[in-house]
Amino acid sequence: MCFLGGKMSKGGKNERDVAKFLTKWLTGEKKPYMFWRQDASGGLATVHAENTHLTGDITYLHPDAKFFTDIFSIECKTGYPSTSFWQHFTKVKFGLEDFWLQALNDAEKSSKNPMLIYRKKGRKWIVGINSTVYKKLMFLLLDFNSVTVKWGEDIEECILYDLESFFTITPQQIKDRLWQH
């Protein structure tokens, strides 16, 4: 059930592919697009700090998709060949920590939950969530393998799942457990 292409370039294509994936997840159809990449990949939030809804890399195009971007500030990353999971066990700072910190920072600015969607070349897509989201979705996540990454007491832990497994959780289940309307 993979909707994300095998080959990706950095940046815009990655974000467009994630937006297409989320559209297919939400509607079961490829079009019309319900999500799209944020203008300037979330960089507008830096320029226009008062517009907290501009955080993250993905925004909604259709009102039916708004609930998801109301819940999550979505950070998308792909590539970064020097990033290695094994670096987590050393004192060398590496990409995943930086990606998660960016997701946390954007989410805090917008009073949303962080979501990191990442893929290293040649590997499967993963999705990272925080413990707040985990606790609300816990019973839906019990059958999925996960990895919890912790960088010390100052950084909230990141719980990683296979993207396709995570998104077997339905939009209605996300709404029921996380959306404050």
LINGI-V970353 format. One record per pair of residues at least 12 apart in sequence whose C-alpha atoms are under 8 Angstrom apart, sorted by the first residue. I is the first residue (numbers start at 1). J is the second residue. D is the distance in Angstrom with one decimal. If there is no record, write none. Layout:
i=I j=J d=D
i=I j=J d=D
//
This chain:
i=1 j=164 d=7.2
i=2 j=164 d=6.6
i=3 j=20 d=7.6
i=3 j=21 d=5.3
i=3 j=24 d=7.4
i=4 j=17 d=5.9
i=4 j=18 d=6.9
i=4 j=20 d=7.8
i=4 j=21 d=6.1
i=5 j=17 d=7.3
i=8 j=78 d=7.7
i=9 j=78 d=7.5
i=9 j=79 d=7.4
i=10 j=77 d=7.4
i=10 j=78 d=5.7
i=10 j=79 d=6.2
i=11 j=41 d=8.0
i=11 j=77 d=7.2
i=11 j=78 d=7.4
i=12 j=37 d=7.3
i=12 j=41 d=7.6
i=14 j=76 d=7.2
i=14 j=77 d=7.3
i=14 j=78 d=6.8
i=15 j=36 d=7.5
i=15 j=37 d=5.5
i=15 j=57 d=6.7
i=15 j=58 d=6.9
i=15 j=76 d=6.2
i=16 j=36 d=6.1
i=16 j=37 d=5.7
i=18 j=76 d=7.7
i=19 j=33 d=7.8
i=19 j=34 d=7.7
i=19 j=35 d=5.0
i=19 j=36 d=4.9
i=19 j=37 d=6.5
i=19 j=58 d=6.6
i=20 j=33 d=6.7
i=20 j=34 d=8.0
i=20 j=35 d=7.0
i=20 j=36 d=7.4
i=22 j=34 d=7.8
i=22 j=35 d=6.9
i=23 j=35 d=6.0
i=25 j=167 d=7.1
i=25 j=170 d=7.8
i=25 j=171 d=7.7
i=26 j=65 d=7.5
i=26 j=170 d=7.8
i=26 j=171 d=6.0
i=33 j=61 d=7.0
i=33 j=62 d=7.8
i=34 j=60 d=5.9
i=34 j=61 d=5.0
i=34 j=62 d=5.1
i=34 j=64 d=7.5
i=34 j=65 d=5.8
i=35 j=58 d=6.7
i=35 j=59 d=5.6
i=35 j=60 d=4.3
i=35 j=61 d=5.1
i=35 j=62 d=7.2
i=35 j=65 d=6.8
i=36 j=58 d=5.7
i=36 j=59 d=5.6
i=36 j=60 d=6.2
i=36 j=61 d=6.6
i=37 j=57 d=5.6
i=37 j=58 d=4.5
i=37 j=59 d=6.0
i=38 j=54 d=7.2
i=38 j=56 d=7.2
i=38 j=57 d=5.0
i=38 j=58 d=5.0
i=38 j=59 d=5.4
i=41 j=56 d=6.9
i=41 j=57 d=4.7
i=41 j=58 d=7.6
i=42 j=54 d=6.1
i=42 j=55 d=5.1
i=42 j=56 d=4.8
i=42 j=57 d=4.9
i=42 j=58 d=7.7
i=43 j=55 d=7.7
i=52 j=109 d=6.1
i=52 j=110 d=4.6
i=53 j=70 d=7.9
i=53 j=110 d=6.1
i=55 j=73 d=6.2
i=55 j=74 d=8.0
i=55 j=106 d=5.5
i=55 j=107 d=7.2
i=55 j=109 d=7.6
i=55 j=110 d=6.7
i=56 j=73 d=4.9
i=56 j=74 d=4.9
i=56 j=75 d=5.2
i=56 j=103 d=7.2
i=56 j=106 d=6.2
i=56 j=107 d=7.7
i=57 j=73 d=7.7
i=57 j=74 d=5.8
i=57 j=75 d=5.4
i=57 j=76 d=6.2
i=58 j=73 d=7.7
i=58 j=74 d=5.9
i=58 j=75 d=7.5
i=67 j=175 d=7.2
i=67 j=179 d=6.6
i=68 j=175 d=7.8
i=68 j=179 d=7.9
i=70 j=112 d=6.8
i=70 j=179 d=7.6
i=71 j=112 d=5.4
i=71 j=113 d=6.0
i=71 j=178 d=6.8
i=71 j=179 d=6.2
i=72 j=107 d=7.2
i=72 j=112 d=5.3
i=72 j=113 d=4.7
i=72 j=114 d=5.7
i=72 j=115 d=6.1
i=73 j=103 d=6.9
i=73 j=106 d=6.5
i=73 j=107 d=5.2
i=73 j=110 d=7.6
i=73 j=112 d=5.9
i=73 j=113 d=6.1
i=73 j=114 d=5.2
i=73 j=115 d=6.0
i=74 j=103 d=6.9
i=74 j=114 d=6.3
i=74 j=115 d=4.8
i=74 j=116 d=5.9
i=74 j=117 d=7.2
i=75 j=99 d=7.6
i=75 j=102 d=7.5
i=75 j=103 d=5.5
i=75 j=114 d=7.7
i=75 j=115 d=6.1
i=75 j=116 d=4.8
i=75 j=117 d=6.2
i=76 j=116 d=6.0
i=76 j=117 d=4.8
i=76 j=118 d=5.9
i=77 j=99 d=7.5
i=77 j=116 d=7.7
i=77 j=117 d=6.3
i=77 j=118 d=4.7
i=77 j=119 d=6.6
i=78 j=118 d=5.5
i=78 j=119 d=4.8
i=78 j=120 d=5.7
i=78 j=121 d=7.2
i=79 j=119 d=6.6
i=79 j=120 d=5.0
i=79 j=121 d=5.4
i=80 j=95 d=7.4
i=80 j=120 d=6.7
i=80 j=121 d=8.0
i=81 j=120 d=6.9
i=81 j=121 d=7.2
i=82 j=95 d=8.0
i=83 j=95 d=5.2
i=83 j=96 d=7.0
i=83 j=120 d=7.9
i=97 j=151 d=7.6
i=99 j=116 d=7.4
i=100 j=116 d=6.6
i=100 j=158 d=7.2
i=101 j=155 d=7.7
i=103 j=115 d=6.5
i=103 j=116 d=6.3
i=113 j=129 d=7.8
i=113 j=130 d=7.3
i=113 j=132 d=8.0
i=113 j=133 d=7.3
i=114 j=129 d=6.2
i=114 j=130 d=6.6
i=115 j=127 d=6.8
i=115 j=128 d=5.6
i=115 j=129 d=5.1
i=115 j=130 d=7.6
i=116 j=128 d=4.8
i=116 j=129 d=6.7
i=117 j=163 d=7.7
i=124 j=162 d=7.2
i=124 j=163 d=7.9
i=125 j=162 d=6.2
i=125 j=163 d=5.4
i=125 j=164 d=7.8
i=126 j=160 d=6.3
i=126 j=161 d=5.5
i=126 j=162 d=4.6
i=126 j=163 d=4.7
i=127 j=160 d=5.5
i=127 j=161 d=5.3
i=127 j=162 d=6.3
i=127 j=163 d=5.2
i=127 j=166 d=7.5
i=128 j=158 d=5.8
i=128 j=159 d=5.3
i=128 j=160 d=4.3
i=128 j=161 d=6.4
i=129 j=158 d=5.7
i=129 j=159 d=5.3
i=129 j=160 d=6.6
i=130 j=156 d=7.0
i=130 j=157 d=6.3
i=130 j=158 d=5.3
i=130 j=159 d=6.1
i=131 j=156 d=7.9
i=131 j=157 d=7.0
i=131 j=158 d=7.4
i=131 j=159 d=7.2
i=133 j=178 d=7.5
i=134 j=159 d=7.7
i=136 j=177 d=6.0
i=136 j=178 d=7.0
i=137 j=174 d=7.9
i=137 j=177 d=6.9
i=140 j=169 d=7.0
i=141 j=166 d=7.4
i=144 j=161 d=7.3
i=144 j=165 d=6.8
i=144 j=166 d=7.6
i=145 j=161 d=6.6
i=145 j=162 d=7.7
i=146 j=159 d=6.6
i=146 j=160 d=5.4
i=146 j=161 d=4.9
i=146 j=162 d=7.6
i=147 j=159 d=5.7
i=147 j=160 d=5.1
i=147 j=161 d=6.9
i=148 j=160 d=6.2
//
